[in-house]
């Protein structure tokens, strides 16, 4: 723990750890989104609509990815950025944006690997993630302000 009169150095391990944690939470947000898509597609294939053609399952999977990807990615980015906030002392909006950027980076890497490109919806999905991460930080900072004045 640092002394209150001695601010953290820019390159201190504690400071780096906060940013690494934000990156890890962003990766977790994207993994949660991917797992949600996989679970929905598998449930459809093996529980709800058995016996369809592979083309039908592929089409369904594409629709789920196009819908759940942006919505789930936004929700998971917000939720995981929100979980990060109590662990950091300052820079809440910036940390929320880093969570979003890490999720976006994994999403883009996965799309390039899987689709050999980026579907048009990725721009909107990425913007929504950034908004979600920043909003989580803003709301947390605002709630701290209210708690201090009460």
N, C-alpha and C positions, 0 to 999 in steps of 0.2 A: 504494500500500500504506500502511496506517495504522501508526502507531507502537503497540507493544503497550500502552503506558500511556495511549493515547488511544482510548477505545472509539468505534465507529462512531456517528455521530449517527442519530437515528431517521429523519431524512429524507434521509440521504445517498444519492447516486446508486447507490453499490454496494449498499446495503441494498434500495433499490427494485428494482434489477436482479434481485436474488435472487427477490423475490416475483413479478416479471414473468416470470422464467424458469419458476417453478413454474406460473404460469397457462398459459404456452405449452406446457409439457409436458402439462398436463391437456387442452388443446385437441388436441394430437397424439395423446393416448391415445384420445380420442373419434373422431378422424378415422381412426385405425387400426382401431377397432372397426367403423366404418361401411364402410371399404374391405373389411374381412374379410367382412362380410355381403354386400356387392355382389359380390365375387369368388365366394363360394359360390353365390349365386343365379345368376350368369351361367354358372358352370361347370355347374350343374344344367341350365340352360335350353339351353345350346349344346353341351355335351359329353356329358352323361349321360342326359338325358331329352328328346331332341328330339321335336317333333311333338305335344306336349300342348297343351291349351287355355290361353288366357291366364288363365282362372280358376284352373286348376291351378297355374300359375306364381305367380300372386298369392297363393294359399293357401300354397304352399311358402315364398315370400318372407316372409310373415307369421310362419310357424312358425320360420324361420331367425332372423328378427329377435327374436322372443320368447325364443329359446334362446341364440343366439350373442351377442345384445346384452348381457344381464346377465353372462354368463360371460366373453365377450371383453372387455367393458368393465372388469370386475374385474381380469382378467389384465393388460391393457394399462395400466391405472392403476397397478397394482403395479410392473410392469416400468419404466415411464417415471418413476415416483416414485423407484424404485431408482437409475435412471441419473442423476437429479438430485442425489442425496445427496452424492456426492464433490465437487460444485461449490459446496456451501454449508458455512459453518463451524459453524453452530449451528441450533437450532430444527428438527430433522429431522422430528419428528412433525407439527409445524405446517405445514411445507412440503409434506409428503406429503398432508395434508388439503387444502391449497390446490390441489394437483394434482387431487385427487378433485373438489373443488368446481367447478373449471373444467371438468372433463369432464362433470360433472352439469349445469352451466349450458348447455353446448352441446347435450347430449342433450335437455334439456327444451325448449330453443328449437327444435331440429329437430323434436321431436315435436309441439309446438304448431303449427309451420308445416306439417308434413306430415299430421298426423292431426287437427288442430284440437282437441287435448286430450292428456291423459296417460293411457296405459293403466295399469292397476292395478299391473303388474309394475315400474313405474318406482320405486316406493318401495323395494322390495327391492333393485333394481339400484343405486339411489343409496346405500343403506346399505352394500352390498357394496363399492362404490367408496371410500367413506369409510374403511371398515375396511382395505381394501387399501392406500390411501395412508398411513394412520397406521401400519400394520404395516411397510411399507417403511421409514418413518422410524425406527420403534422398533428394527427389526432392525439398521439401519445404526448407530444410536447405540449399541446393545448391542455390536456388533462392534468399534466404536472403543474402548469401555470395556475389552473383553477384550484388544485389541492394546496398550493403554497399560499394563496390568498384567503383561503377559508380558515 
